[in-house]
Amino acid sequence: MAIITGVIGFSTIENYTLTEAFYMTIITLSTVGFTEVRPLSDTGRIFASLLIIGNIGIFAYAVTNISRFLVEGGLKKLFQYRAMEKKIAQLKDHVIICGYGRYGQEIAEHFNRHKVPFVVIDNRQETIDDLHQRENTPYLQGDATNDETLEEAGIERASALIAALPEDTDNVYVVLTARQLKSNLKIISRATYQKAERKLKRAGADHVILPNQIGGFYMATLVTKPDAVEFFTILTEKGDELVSFEEVIFDSLPEGKTKQTIKELNIRKNTGANVVGLKTPDGQYIVNPSADTVIEINMGIIVLGTEEQIASFKDYMTRLIHPEEQA
């Protein structure tokens, strides 16, 4: 812009040709001190002086903004954001958390404790500033209802999505968009009002959680069954030896392992984990199954144990289902 202004000014005031005007503009802006094409008139000198002052002002403004960018950590944020993009691009079988409010933060904390890969999506600047300080929480700033944002979060590689936005209508849009992008994605959504539950399931949510309903049930149970609640709290309490549940689905069984009972599989003896439930292929649950219950293909086994026992259980089941991988 300064060069164009100089060329027009010198051409108009001094009747220079375009080449002469361009040359005068360059030596004026660069202040190299080469000889003038022709001696300038008083008006030309005033114009040249103003051009130099203006150029110095623009240069000073640019230096100030660049310095502010560097001092305020803008460059550092840029590098961190690029590193975050690369980290997210490498995620696989992760969970996408849409919304980093009270529930989103609790979910992220739980996943960090259990080493579950995840990425957070939120569009509020104050939330992004907070996430920026958490090195173990990958995040994206954007609208989770947009296809591009979910694709950037790696939805095609994700195993599940949790819609934890404060507004039910926003969660409906998130669920609808996610289901269209990936038909077999596991989708869980929160809902503030019960009337939104049906809409969310129609949009494609596999599970809909109503925090207010769960909170009311929890408080009522504290009155009627306080010991049971305390026991469950112990199971999920933070500690050195974290206790949790795990489910493994029998999608195949090797020859000789079909139609075996829980007792014959010796899960408790080989892993230390306890079988507390089964999920049949048609979606029915069996709570506290007997040792004589036969395990079928596509049946889910739900066990309870410490992190070490759960890890041992997963390894045992992998060796059982895919013995060729251990060869």
Secondary structure by P-SEA (a helix, b strand, c coil): caaaaaaaaaaaaccccaaaaaaaaaaaaacccccccccccaaaaaaaaaaaaaaaaaaaaaaaaaaaaaaaaaaaaaaaaaaaaaaaaacccbbbbccccaaaaaaaaaaaaacccbbbbbccaaaaaaaaacccbbbbbcccccaaaaaaaccccccccccccccaaaaaaaaaaaaaaccccbbbbbbccccaaaaaaaacccccccaaaaaaaaaaaaaacaaaaaaaaaaacccccccbbbbbbcccccccccccccccccccccccccccccccccccccccccccccccccbbbbbbbcaaaaaaaaaaaaaaacccccc
